[in-house]
């Protein structure tokens, strides 16, 4: 009878024991995770002069292979997330295409395909771009996790803060291209020299995707200037002294991003890029101050 009662008691309390073990396991994992996060932002590797690092690399080539293997893991995870994000966007890719076709007179219905596989390729490109936009925060995070071990603790914190800023800059560039550039560029393209132009899905979405993507990348220029200056690889004075060359480069980039050939559309691209360049000088100065304080 005692054995029967003991077995019944064990069955009765077994769910509570399972919950207890589960809670303790989660608490243990959380404590280990907190310690790893604290170590990530506190522990720093000893700085080694560049010549000593090069000499150590030649003496221990396996050290480079470790970094290559780490880069491979970050790259594989980024690509996997990108494909998963792109696959998810297939569920609403038509809505995205309709949104991108709003600046076009007649919308998506006005596009006519003349090749058998044209629609399939166009849909895949739109889905890939949309997936990239959704996966961008994670991709930037993987890049940060790869370079963070080589940074000092304050730089790691600033780098973590820079991730949402980079995403906002990229989305801001995409929004500028969609709401400011396309409504001006498309009428010029479709009525250039008073020639009739019939829109095709491939050519239209290739143009729209390229403009949106590259304007998003152009908006990352100030953040890139800040990071490079903070690492000691760029000086704000160098950007100020080379402003004439910068204007030439910005004009070339504007022509490449907007292949309309008209000064109006190129000006619409070049003006915000010039503003971004000025902002880059300011952020480079801030990043340079942080680097100078660290050296002092």
N, C-alpha and C positions, 0 to 999 in steps of 0.2 A: 504493500500500500504506500509505503514511504517512497519507493522508487517511482511509483506511478505519479504521486504528487510532485516529486522533484522534476520528473520529465514534463509534467503539465506546466510547472512554474517556468522551466527553461523555455518552453514554447511561448508562454505568455510574455516573457520579458525579452525575447529575442529581437523583436522590432525595435525596442528601446536601446538595446545594445548596438544594433546596427546603426541607428541614428547617432548614438554617442560616438562610435568609431568614425562615422562619416563626418561629423562635426569636428572631431579632433584632427582628422586627416586634412580637411579643408583649412582649419586654423594653422596646422603645421605648414601646409603649402603656402598659405598667405604670408606667414612669418618668413619663410625662406624667400618668397618673392620680394617682400619689403626689404630684406637684407641685401638682396642682389641689386635692387633699385638704389638703395643708399650707397652701396659700394660703387655702382656705376657712376654716380654723381660726385663721389668723394675720392675714390682711389685714382691716382694718377701715375702713369709710367714716368720714369726718370728721363728727362730730356737728354738726347744724345746729339752731339754735333753731326752735321751732314757728312763730313768725310769719314767719321767713325762709323756711321750707319752704312755707308757704301762699302767700307772695308769689311764690316761684319757680315754684310749680305754676300760678298764674294766668298768669305770663309765658311758661311753657313747658308748655302742655297735653299735648304729646307725651310728656312724662315720665310722666304718669299713664297714658297709653295703653300705654306699655311695661309698666307694672306690671299693667294689666288683661290684656294679652296673656300675660304670665307666669302670672297667676292662671288664665287660660283653659286653658293647657297643663297646669298641675298638676291642674286640675279634670277635664279630659278623660282624663288618665292614671288618675286615681283612679276615675272612672266605668268606664273600660275594664277595670281590674283587678277592680272590684266585679262587673261582669257576667260576666267570665271565671270568677271564684271562684264566683258563683252557678250558672253553667252546670255547673261541675265537681261541685258539691254535688248536682245532680240525680241523679248516679249512686248516691248513698247517702241520698237524702232520706227514703226510707221508714224507714231505720234511725233517722234523726233524729226522725221523727214518732213512732215507737214509743218512743223514749227520752223524748220530751216527754209522751207519754201514760201513762207509768208511774204518776204520782201519781193518775191517774183509775182508779176501780174498773172492772176489765174491760179496761183498756188501750185500744189503738187500735181493737179490734174492737167496742167498745161505742159508738162514734160512728156516728151515722146521718145521712146527707145527704138533704135533701128537695128540693134544686134540682139542675138538670142540670149547671151549671158550678161548683157549690160545691166539689167535690173538686179541680178544676183550680186554682181561685183559691187554695185553702188550700195546696196543694202549692207553688205559686209563692211565696207569702208565706213559708212555712217555708224554702224554698231561698234566698230573698233574705236572710233574717235570718242563716241559717247562712253564706252567702257573705260577708255583711258582717262577721261575727265573724272569718272567716279573712282577709279583706282589710283589717281594721282596722289592723294594723301598717303596711302600705304607705300607707294613707290618711293616717295620722298623720305618716308620713315625708314625704309630699307637702306637708302643711300646714307641717311644720317647714322644708322646703326653700324654701317661699315666704317665710316670715317671717325665716329665718336671716340673709339678707344685711343686714337692718336691725338686727341685734343685734351686740353686742361679742363678742370671741372667747370669754371665759369663759362668757357666756350661751349661746353656740352649743354649747359642750361640755355644759353642764347640760341644754340642750334635747334634745340627742341622747340623753343618759342617761334623760331623762324619757319617751322613747318606749316602751321596754319596761315602765316603771312604769305608764304610762297603760293599756297593754294588760292588765297584771296586775290593775289596779283594775277595769277593765271586766269582765274575766272573773270577778273576785271578786264583783262585784255580780250577775252572771248566776247564779253558783253559789248565792249567798245566796237569790235569788228562787226558784230551783228546789228547793233542798233544805230551806229554812226556811219560805218563805211559802206555796208551793203546797200542801204537805200539810195546812196549817191552813186555808187559804182555801177550797179546793175542797169539803170536807165541809160547810162553812157555806153555801156557795152552792147546793149541790145539795139541801140539806135545810132551806132557809130557810122559816120558817113552816109546816114540815111539808108543803110542796107538792112534788109529783113533778116533777123536771126531767129532760128527755131531752136528752142532750148531742148537739150538732151539730158537725161538724168546723170549720166557719167560726167559730162563736161561741167554741168551746173554744180553738182555736189562736190566734185574735185576742186573747183574754184572756191566754193564757200568753205569747205573743210580746210583747205590750205590757208585761206585768209584768216579764219578763226583761230586755227592752231598756231600759226606763226605770230599773230598778234598777241596771243596768250604767252608765247615764249618771250616775245619782246618785252612784255611787262615784267618779266623776271629780272631785267637788267639792273634795277636799283638794288635788289636783294643780293644778286651775284656780286655787285661792286662792294657791298657792305661785308660780305663773307670774305672776299679776297683781301680787302683792306685789313680786316680783323686778323687774318692769317699772315699779314705782312707781305703779301704778294702784289699789292697795289697801293698807290699813293693818290690822294685826292688832287694834289698839285699836278700830277702827270695828266689826269683827266682834264684839268683846267687848261693846261698848256697846249694840249692837243685838240682843242675844240674845233679848229678848222678842219683837221683830218677827220674828226668825228662827224662833222656835218656832211662831208663827202661820203663817208661810210653809211650814214643814215639815209642819205639820198639814194644810194645804191640799194640798200635794204628795202626802202620804201618802194622803189621800182620793181624789186623782185617780189615783194608781197602783193602788190597791186599791179598786175600786168595790163592795166587799162591804157597806159601811155598818156593819159591826160593830166595836166598839172593840178587840177582840182582834187582828184582822188589821191594823187601822190602827196599833195599838201596835207590832206586830212590824215594821212598816215604819218607823215614826217613831223607834223606839229606835236602830236602826243609823244612821239619817240624822242624829240628834242627836249620836251618837258621831262621825260623819263631820264634822259641823260643828265639834266641839271639835278634832278633828284638823286641820281647815282653819285654825283659829286658830293652832295650833302651826306648821304649815307656812308660813302667811303671815308669822309672826314670823321664821322662818328666811330666807324670801325677802326680807323687808324688811331684814334685817341685811346681806344681800348688796348690796342697792340702796344702803343707807346707806354701806357701805364703799366702793362705787364713787364716790359723790358726794364722800366725804372724800378 
